[in-house]
Amino acid sequence: MKLAASESQGYMPQLDARRLTETSPLSPAYLIRQFYIRRFLRIFPIYYLVIAITLLFNIAPGRELWGWLVSYTSNIYITVHNIWMGVFSHFWSLAVEEQFYLLWPCLVMFLPKKWIPAAITLAILLAPAYRFWAYQIYRLEVSPFNFKAGTFTLAGLDSLGLGALLSYAWRTKLTLATLQKYLTALVLPLGSFLYIASLTLYHYHIKPSVFFTLNDFAASLIFTWLVSTTGLGFKGAVGRFMTFPAFIYLGKISYGIYIYHYFMPLIAASAFDALHIPYQMPSFLNFVICGLITTVVASLSWHLIELPINSLKRQFQYSPISTIHKTEQTVLKKDQTTT
């Protein structure tokens, strides 16, 4: 039901888009174009707005690195130069995501069906292999924060790949209830064990390479279970807690929170300085104030900028309404078999 609801609102995973090319006159090129337009409408506006504002006010190191920022390659800059980008550092993860989506839709739409699981598995395995290689190259007992090679695109393929694999598994003949049993009995315990073991080996300086190689993979396994469980819906007190309206709203404005939060300490510090009030960074007070400012700014951004632009997605639907209704009925039948 949740999947059907999302499709009725215009969202459609690439695997479902591919199925449309097989059951309707819609072409792969058309569906890929729709995907990119809709993604651009969601991701680009406030990202480039922030870049423009920081360049206007000469917030360092924006003007020196603007080319890397506007091209979504900040993660490559960090990896190559082994240095963070100040208040722009967090954009590396968005860069990885955008680079992934340059390739992924085409892979899903044009790769032979039988090869898709193998391609996803290869992507997942490439990430820990790359991180192991990168750690050997640096050969330093570095903290996770200083392991800047971890920002390279290959380093994030296990988390992205596991998300793709989960999406693929949800669309197999396996019932969702059976799939969830496997995730709970195998994936969650394996992820938890690897996470705790790698963290322990790192903490006691026994084998740090294991941490840098497998810790992100372990966390991704845990989140794979969590995403699937959330998709099916938590029950009881946990479900009521997770559907608390304030949490749902924060999820709605979460992209804005991500975009703006690194810049808020600059604003807070400048405001306190103008008022001649002592202000310490970092501190708990700084965390609270910046958290509140970020939430307010992200909320204004959502209602004044993002929501109006997102409404344009109605002009770029994936399929006719009749096709969406058919897909809803298919998903509804599958959901009913799991209850």
N, C-alpha and C positions, 0 to 999 in steps of 0.2 A: 504493500500500500504506500509506503513512504516513497519508493522508487516511482510508482505511478504518479504520485502527487507532484514529484519534482519534474517529471516529464510534462505534465499538464501546465506547468509554469514556464516551460520553454527550455529547461535544462535537459540535456541528453548525453550520457556517456558515449564515448567513441565506439564502443562495441555495439551499442544500440543503433548508432548512426550507420554502422556498417550493415547491420541487419536491414535497415531501411533501403539500402542500395540494392538489396537482393529481393525485396518485396514491393518495391515501388519504382517509378521512373526517375527518382532523384539520383543524381550522379555523385560519385565520391568527391569530385572537385567542388560541387555545389555545397555539400555538407561540410567539407573542410573550410571552405570560405565562410560559411555561417559560423562555424566554431571560432575562427580567428576574429571575426568581427565582434562577436559577443564577448570574447575574452578581452579584446582591446577595450571595449566599452567599460568592462569591469575593472581592469587593472591599470590601464594607462593614464586616465585623466588625473587622479590625485597624485600619482607618482611623478608625472612630469610637472604638475603644478608645484609640488614641493621643490623639485630641482630648480624650476624657474625662480621661485622665491629666494632660495638660498644663493643662487647666482646674483640676483638683484641686490641682496644685502651683503654679498661677498663673504658668506660663511665658509670658512676654510674647512677642507681643501677643495671646495666645489669647483672653483674656476680652474684649478690645476688639473682636475680629474674629470671634468664634465663629459669628455668623450667616452670614458669608460662607463659613466653613469647613464647617459642617454642611450647607449647601445646595449644595456643590460649585460655588461661584461665585467662588473666590479669584482666578481668572485675570481676571475682570471687575473685581474690586477693584483689582488691580495695574494694569490698563490705565487705569481711570478716574482713579485717584489718583496714577499714575506713581510708585509706591513699592513696594518689595518688602515681604514680610511676615515678615521675620526667619527663624526656624527653620521656619516654615510655607511658605516661598516655593516650595519644590519641588512643592507640591500643585497648583500652577497647571496642570501638564500632565495630572494626573489629572482635574482639573475639565474640561479641554477634552475629554478622552476620554469622560467621562460625559455631557457635553452632546451630543456627537456621537451617542452611542448612544441618546439620547432620541428622535432622529429617524430614524436609519439603519434599524433593523429595520422600522419602519412603511413607510418608503420602498421597501424591497426587497420587502416582502410585498404592497403594494397598488398600486404604480406599474405601469403597463403594461410588459410585458417589454421592448418595443422602445425604451422611454424610459430604461431603467436605464443603459446605457452613456453616454448624453448627460448624465444627471444626475450621474454620477460625474465625467465630464470637466468639467462646469461647476463642481463642487466643487473640483477640482484647480486650475482656472484662477482661481477666486475668491481663493485664498490669496496668490499673488504680486501680484495686482492690489490686494488690500487692503494688503499690506505696502508696496507702492510708494506708495500713497495715505497711509498712516500715516507713512512717512518724510518725505514732503513736508510733512505737517502739523507734525511736530516740528522739521524743518529744522535738525537739530543733527548735528555730526560725532560721533555717539555711538558707544561701543563696543557690541558685541553684547549684553553683559551689561546695559547701560543702556537697550536698546531695549525698554522694557516694553510697548509696543504690540504686540510680537510674542507676547504671552501671550494675546491675545484669540482667541476661538474660530475666527474666520475665518482667522487666520494659520496654523493647523495643518491646514487642510483638504487641502492638497496631499499631505502624508505619509499622512494617513488615507485620502484618496481614492485614492492610488496603491496602497495596500494593498487597498482594495476592488476596484480595477480588476484587480489581479493575481488576486484570488480569482475574479473574473468570467472572466478569460481562462483560468484553469485548468479552467473548466467549459464551455468552448466546444468545438466540433468540432476545433479545432486540437490536434494532438498536443503533449504536454508537451515532447518533444524539440525540435519545431519552434519552439515558444514560447520555449524556453531559448536557441535559436540567435539569435532576434530580440533577446532581452534582452542577450545577450553581444555581439552585433555592433552594436547600435544604442543601447540604453538605457544600458548601462554606460559606453561611450565618451562619450556625450553628457553624462551626469551628471558624469563625471570632468573633462571639459573645462570645463563650466560652473562646477564647484566651484573648480577651480584658477584660472580666469579671474576669477571674482568675488572670490576671496580676494586675488588679485594687485592688482586694481583698488582694493580696500579698503585693502590694506597700503600702497600707494604714494599713497593719497589722490587717485586719479585720478577715480573715479566710485563713491563709497561707496554710492550708491543702488542700484547693480547688486547689490552684496553683500547688502543687506537685502532686496532683492526676490527674488533667484534662488538664494542660497546654500542655503537650506533645501530648496528644490525640487530642486536638484542633489544634495544629500545623500540626499533621498528616492528619487531615481532609482537611486542607487548601492545603497541598501538594498533597493529593489525587486528588483534583480538578486540581491543576497545572500540575501534571504528565499526567492526561488524556487529558487536553487541549493541552499540548505540543505534545502528541502523535497524536492528530488530526491535529495539525499545527496551529500556530497563523497566523492571517491574517494582512494585512496592515503594518503600521509602526512598530508595535510591532513584527510582524513576521520577518521583515527585520532586526530589531535590534537584535533579538535573534538568527538569522542565520548569524550574522556578523562573518566572517572567524576566527578572533582572538578568539571569544568566543567558537566557535566550536573546535578550536585547544586546548584551555584550558580544555574543556570538555574531549578531547581525552587523555590528560596527567594528568587528575584530580586525578587518583589513586596514581600516583607518587607524586603529590603535597601533598596529604594526608599523605603518608608514610614519606616524608622527612621534612615537614615543621617545626616540633617541634625541629629538630636538627640544623636548620639553625642559630638560635641566638648563639649557641655555636661556630659555625664556624666563624660567623661575629665578635663576641667578641674576639676570639683568633687572628683573622687577624688584628683587630685594635690594640690589645695589642702588637702584634709583631712589629707594625709600630709606637708604642708609641703615638697613637692618642686617645684622650678621647672618650669614647663610653658609651652611657647611655642606659640601658634596664630597663623598657620599654620606648619607645619614638617613635615619628612619624618617625624619621630617621631610627630607628631600624626596624619599620614595612616596610618601603619602601625597605631598603637594603635586609632584609630577604625575602621579597616577590619576589624581582628580583632574588636572589640567588636560591630560591626554584623553581622558574619557569625554570631557566636555567638547574638546576640539573634534574628536572622532565623531561624536554625536551630531555636531553642527555640520561636519563634512558629509555625513551620511544623508541628512535631510535636505541640505542645500545644494549638494553637488552630486554625490554618488547615486542617490535614489532617482532624481530626474534623468540622469544619463542612463541608468540601468533600464528605465522605462522604454528607452529606444530599442531595447532588445526585442520588443514586440514586432518590430519591423523586420526582424531577421530570425524568424522561426525556422526550425529544422524541417518541419513537415506539416502537411495539412492537418486540421483538427481531427478529421476522421481517422487518420493514421494514429494519432496520439491516443484516441479513445480505444482503438484496437489494442495498442500496446498496454494501456491501463488494464484492459480485461485479461490479457495474458498474465501480467504480473499479479493481478488479484487472484487468479486461479492458482498460481504458484504459491502465493502466501497462504491460501486456504489449505493447501496440502501440508503445510508445516504446523498447523494449529489443530 
